[in-house]
């Protein structure tokens, strides 16, 4: 597994952790101490804030998991990948996106720039 695939696997482990203690541990494993996450809905840094954004996603979409779609593409300290948010109940995926990450020297994520490719309509 490449350094990019390893970082992305840890990233999804953090996003899919539903227990607060496990989530905190997974966030620390995935991100560097100065790590950040920015998408159209959030702009945070630090473990506590990263875990809070993930918890908010689980509150908004209970019973859903984040799943990688396609391969991870990386070079130097940067990688990109796509994902979708999938219902465990019926397999629907109302949210999908693409993220670009930069890695710190230890292989953990320093920054995430997230893009939302598919979101539910406001009337749904």
MARKELUM-280251 format. One record per residue: residue number from 0; residue in one letter; chain; y, x, z of N, C-alpha, C in turn. Coordinates in steps of 0.1 Angstrom, whole numbers. Layout:
// residues N
+-----+------+-------+--------+-------+-------+---------+--------+-------+--------+-------+-------+
|  nr | rest | kette | nnorth | neast |   nup | canorth | caeast |  caup | cnorth | ceast |   cup |
+-----+------+-------+--------+-------+-------+---------+--------+-------+--------+-------+-------+
| NUM |    a |     A |      Y |     X |     Z |       Y |      X |     Z |      Y |     X |     Z |
...
+-----+------+-------+--------+-------+-------+---------+--------+-------+--------+-------+-------+
END
This chain:
// residues 124
+-----+------+-------+--------+-------+-------+---------+--------+-------+--------+-------+-------+
|  nr | rest | kette | nnorth | neast |   nup | canorth | caeast |  caup | cnorth | ceast |   cup |
+-----+------+-------+--------+-------+-------+---------+--------+-------+--------+-------+-------+
|   0 |    x |     A |    -12 |     9 |     0 |       0 |      0 |     0 |     12 |     9 |     0 |
|   1 |    x |     A |     22 |     6 |    -9 |      34 |     14 |    -9 |     43 |    11 |     2 |
|   2 |    x |     A |     53 |    20 |     4 |      63 |     18 |    15 |     70 |     5 |    14 |
|   3 |    x |     A |     72 |     1 |     1 |      79 |    -12 |    -1 |     70 |   -24 |     3 |
|   4 |    x |     A |     58 |   -23 |    -1 |      48 |    -34 |     2 |     46 |   -35 |    17 |
|   5 |    x |     A |     46 |   -24 |    24 |      44 |    -24 |    38 |     56 |   -30 |    45 |
|   6 |    x |     A |     68 |   -26 |    40 |      81 |    -32 |    46 |     81 |   -47 |    44 |
|   7 |    x |     A |     77 |   -52 |    32 |      78 |    -66 |    29 |     67 |   -73 |    37 |
|   8 |    x |     A |     55 |   -68 |    39 |      45 |    -74 |    47 |     50 |   -76 |    61 |
|   9 |    x |     A |     57 |   -66 |    67 |      63 |    -67 |    80 |     74 |   -78 |    81 |
|  10 |    x |     A |     81 |   -78 |    70 |      92 |    -88 |    69 |     86 |  -102 |    69 |
|  11 |    x |     A |     76 |  -105 |    62 |      69 |   -118 |    62 |     63 |  -121 |    76 |
|  12 |    x |     A |     57 |  -111 |    82 |      52 |   -113 |    95 |     63 |  -118 |   105 |
|  13 |    x |     A |     75 |  -112 |   104 |      86 |   -116 |   112 |     90 |  -131 |   109 |
|  14 |    x |     A |     91 |  -134 |    96 |      96 |   -147 |    92 |     85 |  -158 |    96 |
|  15 |    x |     A |     73 |  -154 |    97 |      62 |   -164 |    99 |     58 |  -164 |   114 |
|  16 |    x |     A |     64 |  -156 |   122 |      61 |   -156 |   137 |     68 |  -169 |   143 |
|  17 |    x |     A |     60 |  -177 |   149 |      65 |   -189 |   155 |     67 |  -188 |   170 |
|  18 |    x |     A |     59 |  -179 |   177 |      61 |   -177 |   191 |     73 |  -168 |   193 |
|  19 |    x |     A |     82 |  -171 |   202 |      94 |   -163 |   204 |     91 |  -148 |   208 |
|  20 |    x |     A |     81 |  -145 |   216 |      78 |   -131 |   220 |     72 |  -124 |   208 |
|  21 |    x |     A |     63 |  -130 |   201 |      57 |   -124 |   189 |     68 |  -122 |   178 |
|  22 |    x |     A |     77 |  -132 |   177 |      88 |   -130 |   167 |     97 |  -118 |   171 |
|  23 |    x |     A |    100 |  -117 |   183 |     109 |   -105 |   188 |    102 |   -92 |   184 |
|  24 |    x |     A |     89 |   -92 |   187 |      81 |    -79 |   184 |     81 |   -77 |   169 |
|  25 |    x |     A |     78 |   -87 |   161 |      78 |    -86 |   146 |     91 |   -82 |   140 |
|  26 |    x |     A |    102 |   -87 |   146 |     115 |    -84 |   141 |    118 |   -69 |   143 |
|  27 |    x |     A |    114 |   -64 |   155 |     116 |    -50 |   158 |    107 |   -41 |   150 |
|  28 |    x |     A |     96 |   -46 |   146 |      87 |    -38 |   137 |     92 |   -38 |   123 |
|  29 |    x |     A |     99 |   -48 |   119 |     103 |    -50 |   105 |    117 |   -43 |   102 |
|  30 |    x |     A |    126 |   -45 |   111 |     140 |    -40 |   109 |    143 |   -28 |   118 |
|  31 |    x |     A |    152 |   -20 |   113 |     158 |     -9 |   121 |    167 |   -15 |   131 |
|  32 |    x |     A |    171 |    -7 |   141 |     179 |    -12 |   152 |    193 |   -18 |   147 |
|  33 |    x |     A |    198 |   -11 |   136 |     210 |    -16 |   131 |    208 |   -25 |   119 |
|  34 |    x |     A |    196 |   -31 |   118 |     193 |    -39 |   106 |    201 |   -52 |   105 |
|  35 |    x |     A |    202 |   -57 |    93 |     210 |    -69 |    90 |    204 |   -78 |    80 |
|  36 |    x |     A |    208 |   -90 |    80 |     203 |   -100 |    70 |    215 |  -109 |    66 |
|  37 |    x |     A |    217 |  -110 |    53 |     227 |   -118 |    47 |    222 |  -126 |    36 |
|  38 |    x |     A |    225 |  -139 |    36 |     222 |   -148 |    25 |    233 |  -159 |    25 |
|  39 |    x |     A |    232 |  -169 |    16 |     243 |   -178 |    16 |    246 |  -186 |    29 |
|  40 |    x |     A |    236 |  -186 |    38 |     237 |   -194 |    50 |    238 |  -186 |    63 |
|  41 |    x |     A |    236 |  -173 |    62 |     236 |   -164 |    74 |    242 |  -150 |    71 |
|  42 |    x |     A |    247 |  -144 |    81 |     252 |   -130 |    80 |    251 |  -124 |    94 |
|  43 |    x |     A |    240 |  -118 |    97 |     237 |   -114 |   111 |    232 |  -100 |   111 |
|  44 |    x |     A |    233 |   -93 |   123 |     227 |    -80 |   125 |    222 |   -80 |   139 |
|  45 |    x |     A |    213 |   -71 |   142 |     207 |    -69 |   155 |    195 |   -78 |   157 |
|  46 |    x |     A |    186 |   -73 |   165 |     173 |    -81 |   167 |    175 |   -95 |   172 |
|  47 |    x |     A |    183 |   -97 |   182 |     185 |   -110 |   187 |    190 |  -120 |   177 |
|  48 |    x |     A |    199 |  -116 |   169 |     205 |   -125 |   159 |    195 |  -127 |   147 |
|  49 |    x |     A |    188 |  -117 |   144 |     178 |   -118 |   133 |    167 |  -128 |   138 |
|  50 |    x |     A |    162 |  -127 |   150 |     152 |   -136 |   155 |    158 |  -150 |   156 |
|  51 |    x |     A |    170 |  -152 |   159 |     176 |   -165 |   160 |    177 |  -172 |   146 |
|  52 |    x |     A |    180 |  -165 |   136 |     180 |   -170 |   122 |    166 |  -175 |   118 |
|  53 |    x |     A |    156 |  -167 |   121 |     142 |   -170 |   118 |    138 |  -183 |   126 |
|  54 |    x |     A |    142 |  -183 |   139 |     139 |   -195 |   147 |    145 |  -207 |   141 |
|  55 |    x |     A |    157 |  -206 |   136 |     164 |   -217 |   130 |    157 |  -223 |   118 |
|  56 |    x |     A |    151 |  -214 |   110 |     144 |   -218 |    98 |    131 |  -226 |   102 |
|  57 |    x |     A |    125 |  -221 |   113 |     113 |   -228 |   118 |    117 |  -242 |   124 |
|  58 |    x |     A |    128 |  -243 |   130 |     133 |   -256 |   135 |    136 |  -266 |   124 |
|  59 |    x |     A |    142 |  -260 |   113 |     145 |   -269 |   102 |    133 |  -273 |    94 |
|  60 |    x |     A |    123 |  -264 |    93 |     111 |   -266 |    85 |     99 |  -264 |    93 |
|  61 |    x |     A |     96 |  -272 |   103 |      84 |   -270 |   111 |     71 |  -272 |   102 |
|  62 |    x |     A |     61 |  -264 |   105 |      49 |   -265 |    97 |     49 |  -258 |    84 |
|  63 |    x |     A |     60 |  -250 |    81 |      61 |   -243 |    68 |     59 |  -228 |    71 |
|  64 |    x |     A |     54 |  -221 |    61 |      53 |   -207 |    61 |     60 |  -200 |    49 |
|  65 |    x |     A |     65 |  -188 |    51 |      70 |   -181 |    40 |     59 |  -173 |    33 |
|  66 |    x |     A |     59 |  -174 |    20 |      49 |   -167 |    12 |     55 |  -159 |     1 |
|  67 |    x |     A |     51 |  -147 |    -1 |      56 |   -139 |   -12 |     50 |  -144 |   -25 |
|  68 |    x |     A |     59 |  -144 |   -36 |      55 |   -148 |   -49 |     57 |  -136 |   -58 |
|  69 |    x |     A |     47 |  -131 |   -65 |      48 |   -120 |   -74 |     48 |  -107 |   -66 |
|  70 |    x |     A |     50 |   -96 |   -74 |      49 |    -83 |   -68 |     62 |   -78 |   -63 |
|  71 |    x |     A |     61 |   -68 |   -54 |      73 |    -61 |   -49 |     77 |   -50 |   -59 |
|  72 |    x |     A |     89 |   -49 |   -62 |      94 |    -39 |   -72 |    104 |   -30 |   -64 |
|  73 |    x |     A |    101 |   -17 |   -63 |     110 |     -8 |   -56 |    112 |     5 |   -62 |
|  74 |    x |     A |    123 |    11 |   -58 |     126 |     25 |   -61 |    136 |    31 |   -51 |
|  75 |    x |     A |    136 |    44 |   -49 |     144 |     50 |   -39 |    142 |    43 |   -26 |
|  76 |    x |     A |    153 |    38 |   -20 |     151 |     31 |    -7 |    154 |    16 |    -8 |
|  77 |    x |     A |    152 |    11 |   -21 |     155 |     -3 |   -23 |    143 |   -10 |   -30 |
|  78 |    x |     A |    141 |   -23 |   -26 |     130 |    -31 |   -32 |    135 |   -45 |   -33 |
|  79 |    x |     A |    129 |   -52 |   -42 |     132 |    -67 |   -44 |    118 |   -74 |   -45 |
|  80 |    x |     A |    119 |   -87 |   -41 |     107 |    -95 |   -42 |    112 |  -110 |   -41 |
|  81 |    x |     A |    103 |  -119 |   -44 |     105 |   -133 |   -44 |     96 |  -140 |   -34 |
|  82 |    x |     A |    100 |  -151 |   -30 |      92 |   -158 |   -19 |     95 |  -173 |   -21 |
|  83 |    x |     A |     86 |  -181 |   -14 |      88 |   -195 |   -13 |     84 |  -200 |     1 |
|  84 |    x |     A |     90 |  -211 |     6 |      87 |   -217 |    18 |     77 |  -229 |    16 |
|  85 |    x |     A |     65 |  -227 |    21 |      54 |   -236 |    17 |     50 |  -245 |    29 |
|  86 |    x |     A |     48 |  -258 |    27 |      43 |   -267 |    37 |     28 |  -265 |    39 |
|  87 |    x |     A |     24 |  -263 |    51 |       9 |   -262 |    54 |      2 |  -275 |    52 |
|  88 |    x |     A |     10 |  -286 |    53 |       4 |   -299 |    52 |      1 |  -303 |    38 |
|  89 |    x |     A |     10 |  -301 |    28 |       8 |   -306 |    15 |     10 |  -295 |     4 |
|  90 |    x |     A |     13 |  -283 |     7 |      15 |   -272 |    -2 |     28 |  -273 |   -10 |
|  91 |    x |     A |     37 |  -282 |    -7 |      50 |   -283 |   -14 |     58 |  -271 |   -10 |
|  92 |    x |     A |     67 |  -267 |   -18 |      76 |   -255 |   -16 |     90 |  -259 |   -19 |
|  93 |    x |     A |     97 |  -265 |   -10 |     111 |   -270 |   -13 |    121 |  -259 |   -14 |
|  94 |    x |     A |    118 |  -247 |    -9 |     128 |   -236 |    -8 |    121 |  -224 |   -14 |
|  95 |    x |     A |    129 |  -217 |   -22 |     124 |   -204 |   -28 |    136 |  -195 |   -30 |
|  96 |    x |     A |    133 |  -182 |   -30 |     144 |   -173 |   -31 |    139 |  -159 |   -35 |
|  97 |    x |     A |    149 |  -150 |   -36 |     146 |   -136 |   -40 |    155 |  -128 |   -30 |
|  98 |    x |     A |    149 |  -117 |   -25 |     155 |   -108 |   -16 |    155 |   -94 |   -21 |
|  99 |    x |     A |    166 |   -87 |   -17 |     167 |    -72 |   -20 |    168 |   -66 |    -7 |
| 100 |    x |     A |    160 |   -56 |    -4 |     161 |    -49 |     9 |    163 |   -34 |     6 |
| 101 |    x |     A |    170 |   -28 |    16 |     171 |    -13 |    17 |    164 |    -9 |    29 |
| 102 |    x |     A |    157 |     3 |    28 |     149 |      8 |    39 |    156 |    20 |    46 |
| 103 |    x |     A |    154 |    20 |    59 |     159 |     31 |    67 |    149 |    43 |    65 |
| 104 |    x |     A |    152 |    54 |    70 |     143 |     66 |    69 |    129 |    64 |    74 |
| 105 |    x |     A |    128 |    55 |    84 |     115 |     53 |    91 |    107 |    42 |    84 |
| 106 |    x |     A |    112 |    37 |    73 |     105 |     27 |    65 |    107 |    12 |    69 |
| 107 |    x |     A |    115 |    11 |    80 |     119 |     -3 |    84 |    131 |    -7 |    76 |
| 108 |    x |     A |    133 |   -20 |    76 |     144 |    -26 |    68 |    158 |   -23 |    74 |
| 109 |    x |     A |    167 |   -18 |    67 |     181 |    -16 |    71 |    189 |   -29 |    68 |
| 110 |    x |     A |    188 |   -33 |    55 |     196 |    -45 |    51 |    187 |   -54 |    42 |
| 111 |    x |     A |    190 |   -67 |    43 |     184 |    -77 |    34 |    196 |   -85 |    28 |
| 112 |    x |     A |    195 |   -86 |    15 |     205 |    -95 |     8 |    196 |  -106 |     2 |
| 113 |    x |     A |    197 |  -118 |     7 |     189 |   -129 |     2 |    196 |  -138 |    -7 |
| 114 |    x |     A |    189 |  -143 |   -17 |     194 |   -153 |   -27 |    185 |  -165 |   -27 |
| 115 |    x |     A |    191 |  -177 |   -26 |     183 |   -189 |   -26 |    182 |  -194 |   -41 |
| 116 |    x |     A |    170 |  -194 |   -46 |     168 |   -199 |   -60 |    165 |  -214 |   -61 |
| 117 |    x |     A |    159 |  -219 |   -50 |     156 |   -234 |   -50 |    158 |  -239 |   -36 |
| 118 |    x |     A |    167 |  -249 |   -34 |     169 |   -256 |   -21 |    168 |  -271 |   -23 |
| 119 |    x |     A |    164 |  -278 |   -12 |     164 |   -292 |   -13 |    178 |  -298 |   -15 |
| 120 |    x |     A |    179 |  -309 |   -22 |     192 |   -315 |   -23 |    196 |  -321 |   -10 |
| 121 |    x |     A |    209 |  -323 |    -9 |     215 |   -328 |     4 |    211 |  -343 |     6 |
| 122 |    x |     A |    207 |  -350 |    -4 |     203 |   -364 |    -2 |    188 |  -365 |     1 |
| 123 |    x |     A |    181 |  -354 |     0 |     166 |   -355 |     3 |    163 |  -356 |    18 |
+-----+------+-------+--------+-------+-------+---------+--------+-------+--------+-------+-------+
END
